[in-house]
Amino acid sequence: SKKKGLSFEEKRVRMMEIFFETKDVFQLKDIEKIAPKEKGITSMSVKEILQSLVDDGMVDTDRIGTSNYFWAFPSKALHARKRKLEELESQFAESSQKKEALQKSIEKAKIGREDTAERAALIEELAALRQKKEQLKAEIDKYRECDPDVVEEMRQTNKVAKEAANRWTDNIFSIKSWAKRKFGFEESRIDKSFGIPEDFDYID
């Protein structure tokens, strides 16, 4: 059967073993030679694995001259793991507190909202009252024109419109009178030419 390759985490563990077992300082090229031979880590993945360990603070690195050097000691790794564990435990405790607070809020919000027959009846009554309110509002709008204020407003509007119409009627009569004097037109001819009805008169 085909041999199963190492997982990313397994490669990280094996690379740390190189540093712990030798307690030495290496360049990248050194690890690229040692890792495949002694730990079964493919040379192509060495750089990626090493960088992940550096990012996590498990491996130290420094540039001396033109070369980068890498090293790690068991005590440093232990402290790094301890710090990570403490950080995770702190996050877990914080999340637990938030969860507990939310749970209490949910329980508090449920008080008075239990699914009882009384609550169901009140909800039904509220819905009926809301519907009644809408019906009454529609009735009010329908009879609004009987409102004294609305009636007075309509009366004033009609008065203004009537006065304006009579002013224009007065103007038309004046123009007709002027046309008869100036050009000798008959009134019936003027009415016909301008579409003025025979019963055209002031509004009472």
Salt bridges, closest charged atoms under 4 A:
GLU9 OE1 - ARG12 NE 3.37
GLU17 OE1 - LYS39 NZ 2.95
GLU21 OE2 - LYS39 NZ 3.27
ASP56 OD2 - ARG12 NH2 2.95
ASP60 OD1 - LYS76 NZ 2.51
GLU94 OE2 - LYS98 NZ 3.75
GLU100 OE2 - LYS104 NZ 3.77
ASP115 OD1 - ARG119 NH1 3.62
GLU139 OE2 - LYS142 NZ 3.44
ASP141 OD2 - LYS137 NZ 3.81
GLU152 OE1 - ARG155 NH1 2.65
GLU187 OE2 - LYS176 NZ 3.08
GLU187 OE1 - LYS180 NZ 3.20
ASP191 OD1 - LYS176 NZ 2.79
